[in-house]
Amino acid sequence: MMNYQQVTITVSDPEQRDILIALLADIGYEGFTEERDTLRGYIALPEFDEALLHEIVDPMALSFTLETIPQQNWNAAWESSFEPVVVPGFCAVRADFHEPQEGVLYDIVVTPKMSFGTGHHATTFQMLEAMGELVFSRKSVFDFGTGTGVLAILAEKMGAETVLAIDNDDWSIDNAGENFSRNGCNKVALRKAENLDGVQPQDIILANINKRVILPSLPALKQLLKPDGVLVISGLLAADIPDAENAIASAGLTLIKKQEKESWICWTLKA
C-alpha cells in the first residue's frame, strides 16, 4: 500500500481555505479534510514537493506540519459532516442519512466521499443551477471528471438520451457506480479514462474539475461539441478568470453565461 504525505495547515478563514484547496488540487493533492482552524491535504508520497508547497502557503503567511501516513479513508469524518447541496425549487443532492428535501424537482441521493471534493457546495451548486437552464431531453451528455456522478445522474433525470461519465480516479469510479445504482440510472455509461480518446461528439459537456485539467482540455472539448452544443465548466476560482478568458478565446469558444459563488466560478460556453 502506498504511503501518503499528510500536510496540516493552520488556516481559519474559509475563503482562504477554499483557495488553498484549489491550488493544492492543481499540484496533485488527492483529498482534503477540514476542521475549524485546520486544513489537511493528502498527496501520494512520491508526488510530494515541499518547495511547491512553500510557494503556495508562504505568501499567505501560513504554517504547516508534515506526517507520512499509510493510504486510508482519511475522509471518514468529512463524510459524516457532509451537508446537502440544494438549488431551491430545482434540485437537491443529499446523503442517505438526510431527510428528503421538499419542493425540488430532482432529489439525488449519494454516498459522500472525497470524490465530491471539498468546496463542493459552491461548484456543484453552480453546475446544478446552470444545468437547470438547459434542455437535456433527448440530448447526448458527457460528464468529464464525474467524481460522485451527481451531474450525470441529474442529466439522466432531466431526460438525456445518453450520458457518458468518465474519471481517472478509482475511488471516483467506484463511488459514481454506487451512486448511479442508488439513483436507478440506466442510461449512464461509466468509464475509467485518462484522456478523451474514443469520446464521440456530444450535445452537452459538463466539466467540474480544476484549472489544471479544464483549461488545457478546452480545444479538445470544443471538438467534441455538436453544432449548437454547450459546455459548462466549473472548479475554477475567480482569480483564474484572466487565464480562463485567454484559454476560451484560444479554443474558439464563446462565453454565454457567468456565475460566481464564494470565489468559485461557473461558465457556460458555446462553440
Backbone torsions as a table, in degrees:
resi	resn	phi	psi	omega
1	MET	NA	134.5	-177.0
2	MET	-72.6	141.3	173.2
3	ASN	-83.7	153.5	-179.9
4	TYR	-122.8	152.0	172.2
5	GLN	-92.9	120.8	173.3
6	GLN	-96.1	122.8	178.9
7	VAL	-110.7	118.5	-179.4
8	THR	-107.1	116.9	-176.5
9	ILE	-112.3	131.0	176.1
10	THR	-84.0	111.4	-177.9
11	VAL	-154.1	127.9	-175.7
12	SER	-107.0	-23.1	-176.7
13	ASP	-78.3	120.9	-176.2
14	PRO	-60.1	-40.0	-179.0
15	GLU	-67.8	-40.3	177.4
16	GLN	-64.0	-35.8	178.4
17	ARG	-65.0	-42.1	178.4
18	ASP	-62.7	-40.3	178.4
19	ILE	-63.9	-43.1	177.5
20	LEU	-58.0	-45.6	-178.3
21	ILE	-59.7	-44.7	-179.9
22	ALA	-63.3	-43.3	-178.7
23	LEU	-67.4	-40.7	179.6
24	LEU	-69.4	-37.8	176.6
25	ALA	-61.6	-34.9	179.9
26	ASP	-64.5	-23.7	-179.5
27	ILE	-107.8	18.3	168.0
28	GLY	105.6	5.0	177.3
29	TYR	-69.1	134.6	-169.5
30	GLU	-97.7	-20.7	-177.0
31	GLY	-158.2	160.6	-178.3
32	PHE	-144.6	147.9	168.5
33	THR	-130.6	149.7	-176.1
34	GLU	-126.8	140.2	167.4
35	GLU	-125.4	-176.7	-171.1
36	ARG	-55.5	-49.0	-177.3
37	ASP	-121.0	20.9	-173.6
38	THR	-140.3	139.1	170.6
39	LEU	-121.0	129.4	174.5
40	ARG	-113.4	130.3	177.0
41	GLY	-117.8	150.5	-175.3
42	TYR	-129.4	132.1	179.7
43	ILE	-143.2	142.5	177.9
44	ALA	-55.7	134.1	-172.8
45	LEU	-53.6	-41.7	179.4
46	PRO	-63.9	-20.8	-177.9
47	GLU	-92.2	-8.7	-174.2
48	PHE	-71.8	132.3	178.8
49	ASP	-131.4	105.2	-176.0
50	GLU	-65.8	-33.0	179.0
51	ALA	-63.2	-42.3	177.1
52	LEU	-63.4	-38.8	178.1
53	LEU	-61.5	-43.9	177.9
54	HIS	-61.1	-37.7	179.5
55	GLU	-60.8	-29.6	-179.3
56	ILE	-84.6	-47.6	-171.8
57	VAL	-85.9	-29.2	-175.8
58	ASP	-62.5	-42.9	178.5
59	PRO	-62.9	-20.6	178.3
60	MET	-92.3	0.2	-179.8
61	ALA	57.2	43.2	179.8
62	LEU	-108.7	153.5	177.6
63	SER	-109.9	157.9	178.8
64	PHE	-146.8	159.8	172.7
65	THR	-125.1	158.9	-176.7
66	LEU	-122.1	145.2	174.8
67	GLU	-150.7	133.7	175.9
68	THR	-89.6	128.4	-176.8
69	ILE	-134.8	156.4	174.2
70	PRO	-73.3	155.8	176.3
71	GLN	-58.4	135.8	-176.8
72	GLN	-159.1	176.2	176.4
73	ASN	-85.1	74.3	-175.3
74	TRP	-71.5	-6.7	-179.3
75	ASN	-99.0	16.3	-177.7
76	ALA	-58.3	-43.9	179.1
77	ALA	-66.2	-37.9	178.8
78	TRP	-62.9	-40.3	179.0
79	GLU	-56.5	-45.4	-175.8
80	SER	-69.2	-20.0	-179.0
81	SER	-100.5	7.0	-179.0
82	PHE	-57.8	130.9	177.7
83	GLU	-109.4	145.1	-179.6
84	PRO	-61.3	152.1	170.7
85	VAL	-106.7	120.5	-173.8
86	VAL	-127.7	123.2	169.1
87	VAL	-99.9	106.0	-171.1
88	PRO	-52.0	132.3	177.6
89	GLY	77.1	-4.0	-175.6
90	PHE	-123.7	-62.1	-168.9
91	CYS	-151.1	147.0	174.0
92	ALA	-132.8	138.6	173.2
93	VAL	-116.4	120.0	-174.4
94	ARG	-141.6	163.1	172.6
95	ALA	-85.8	164.3	-177.3
96	ASP	-68.6	-15.8	177.8
97	PHE	-87.7	3.0	174.1
98	HIS	-96.9	149.8	173.1
99	GLU	-70.5	147.9	176.9
100	PRO	-57.2	143.7	177.9
101	GLN	-81.4	135.7	178.0
102	GLU	-88.2	150.3	172.7
103	GLY	77.0	20.6	176.3
104	VAL	-116.3	153.4	179.8
105	LEU	-78.9	-32.9	-174.8
106	TYR	-130.6	125.2	-179.8
107	ASP	-114.6	114.6	-176.9
108	ILE	-111.9	127.5	-179.1
109	VAL	-111.1	126.7	-178.5
110	VAL	-128.6	157.9	166.1
111	THR	-91.1	107.3	-172.9
112	PRO	-73.6	120.3	175.6
113	LYS	-131.1	176.3	-173.6
114	MET	-62.3	-16.0	176.9
115	SER	-62.8	-18.6	176.1
116	PHE	-69.3	-33.7	176.4
117	GLY	87.6	130.9	172.1
118	THR	-67.2	148.1	-172.3
119	GLY	84.1	9.1	-173.1
120	HIS	-66.1	-28.3	-175.8
121	HIS	-60.8	-45.7	-177.6
122	ALA	-70.3	-47.9	-176.0
123	THR	-73.1	-44.2	179.8
124	THR	-66.0	-42.7	178.1
125	PHE	-54.8	-47.2	-177.1
126	GLN	-68.5	-38.0	177.0
127	MET	-63.6	-45.1	178.4
128	LEU	-61.3	-43.3	-179.7
129	GLU	-62.2	-43.8	178.7
130	ALA	-64.0	-39.9	178.9
131	MET	-62.8	-33.1	-179.9
132	GLY	-63.2	-17.4	-179.4
133	GLU	-99.0	2.3	-179.8
134	LEU	-108.5	159.3	176.6
135	VAL	-99.8	118.6	-179.0
136	PHE	-102.7	-14.5	-176.6
137	SER	-55.7	123.6	177.4
138	ARG	64.1	20.5	179.9
139	LYS	-99.4	155.1	171.0
140	SER	-93.1	136.6	-172.4
141	VAL	-131.2	139.4	177.1
142	PHE	-122.6	118.3	177.7
143	ASP	-100.8	101.9	-173.8
144	PHE	-90.9	107.1	-174.7
145	GLY	83.8	64.2	-166.6
146	THR	-69.6	-26.2	179.8
147	GLY	62.5	-119.6	177.9
148	THR	-78.4	-9.1	-179.6
149	GLY	88.3	7.5	-175.0
150	VAL	-57.4	-45.7	-176.5
151	LEU	-67.8	-38.1	177.4
152	ALA	-64.9	-40.5	178.7
153	ILE	-61.3	-47.0	-179.9
154	LEU	-63.7	-40.1	179.4
155	ALA	-58.2	-44.1	178.0
156	GLU	-65.5	-43.4	179.9
157	LYS	-60.7	-29.7	-179.4
158	MET	-86.8	4.8	171.0
159	GLY	103.6	12.4	179.0
160	ALA	-58.5	143.3	179.2
161	GLU	-75.2	-44.3	176.9
162	THR	-139.0	149.1	176.0
163	VAL	-137.2	124.8	173.6
164	LEU	-107.7	124.7	179.6
165	ALA	-120.8	123.6	178.7
166	ILE	-126.0	155.7	173.9
167	ASP	-157.3	158.4	179.1
168	ASN	-105.9	7.7	-175.2
169	ASP	-110.5	127.9	-177.0
170	ASP	-60.9	-42.6	180.0
171	TRP	-61.3	-41.5	179.9
172	SER	-65.0	-42.0	179.5
173	ILE	-61.2	-45.9	179.3
174	ASP	-62.8	-44.9	-177.8
175	ASN	-66.8	-43.4	179.2
176	ALA	-62.3	-43.7	178.8
177	GLY	-59.1	-42.5	177.6
178	GLU	-61.7	-42.1	-177.8
179	ASN	-72.8	-33.1	175.6
180	PHE	-62.6	-43.1	178.8
181	SER	-64.7	-43.5	-178.2
182	ARG	-59.8	-34.1	-176.8
183	ASN	-98.8	11.2	174.0
184	GLY	68.2	29.0	-179.2
185	CYS	-74.3	135.0	175.9
186	ASN	-132.1	5.9	178.6
187	LYS	-115.4	4.8	-178.4
188	VAL	-98.0	124.9	172.7
189	ALA	-99.4	121.3	-177.2
190	LEU	-104.2	131.8	-176.2
191	ARG	-141.9	133.6	170.2
192	LYS	-83.2	127.7	-176.5
193	ALA	-152.2	145.7	178.1
194	GLU	-96.2	-11.2	-177.2
195	ASN	-152.8	-171.6	-175.5
196	LEU	-96.1	10.2	-178.6
197	ASP	-57.8	133.6	175.2
198	GLY	85.0	-3.8	178.3
199	VAL	-78.3	129.9	-179.2
200	GLN	-88.5	161.6	178.3
201	PRO	-55.6	143.4	-172.6
202	GLN	-129.7	153.0	174.5
203	ASP	-75.9	-39.3	-176.8
204	ILE	-136.0	130.8	175.5
205	ILE	-118.7	131.5	180.0
206	LEU	-116.2	128.3	-177.8
207	ALA	-140.8	97.0	176.1
208	ASN	-111.1	86.2	-174.1
209	ILE	-128.5	-105.5	176.7
210	ASN	-158.9	166.6	-176.5
211	LYS	-55.4	-42.9	-175.0
212	ARG	-59.3	-30.4	-179.5
213	VAL	-96.6	-45.1	-171.0
214	ILE	-66.3	-52.7	-171.8
215	LEU	-61.2	-45.2	177.4
216	PRO	-66.4	-19.6	-176.8
217	SER	-88.6	-8.4	-173.7
218	LEU	-58.2	-44.1	178.8
219	PRO	-59.6	-41.9	179.4
220	ALA	-68.2	-38.5	179.2
221	LEU	-66.0	-37.2	176.8
222	LYS	-59.6	-41.2	-179.5
223	GLN	-65.4	-20.9	-179.9
224	LEU	-89.5	-5.2	179.1
225	LEU	-82.8	130.3	171.1
226	LYS	-68.8	164.7	174.7
227	PRO	-53.2	133.8	-176.5
228	ASP	67.4	14.8	178.0
229	GLY	-72.1	162.5	-175.6
230	VAL	-127.2	138.2	176.0
231	LEU	-119.3	126.1	177.7
232	VAL	-114.4	125.6	-177.3
233	ILE	-123.5	144.7	171.1
234	SER	-152.0	-174.0	-172.5
235	GLY	91.7	10.0	178.8
236	LEU	-110.7	146.6	176.8
237	LEU	-91.1	159.0	176.0
238	ALA	-57.2	-32.2	178.2
239	ALA	-65.7	-17.9	179.8
240	ASP	-85.9	-2.5	-172.8
241	ILE	-55.8	-47.4	179.8
242	PRO	-58.3	-44.5	178.5
243	ASP	-64.3	-40.1	-179.7
244	ALA	-65.8	-41.6	179.4
245	GLU	-62.4	-41.9	178.7
246	ASN	-64.8	-42.6	-179.1
247	ALA	-65.9	-39.3	179.3
248	ILE	-64.5	-44.6	178.9
249	ALA	-63.4	-42.4	-179.5
250	SER	-64.3	-33.0	-179.0
251	ALA	-81.9	-8.0	-179.6
252	GLY	77.0	26.3	178.3
253	LEU	-97.5	157.5	179.5
254	THR	-117.7	129.6	178.3
255	LEU	-81.9	123.1	-178.3
256	ILE	-114.0	-14.8	176.7
257	LYS	-155.8	138.2	177.0
258	LYS	-117.0	139.8	171.6
259	GLN	-133.1	151.8	175.1
260	GLU	-148.1	135.5	179.7
261	LYS	-150.1	123.6	176.4
262	GLU	51.9	44.4	177.4
263	SER	74.8	1.7	176.4
264	TRP	-103.2	146.1	-179.2
265	ILE	-117.3	156.8	175.3
266	CYS	-141.2	124.1	-177.5
267	TRP	-122.0	141.6	173.7
268	THR	-105.5	128.9	-172.8
269	LEU	-126.1	154.5	172.2
270	LYS	-131.4	156.2	178.5
271	ALA	-71.8	NA	NA
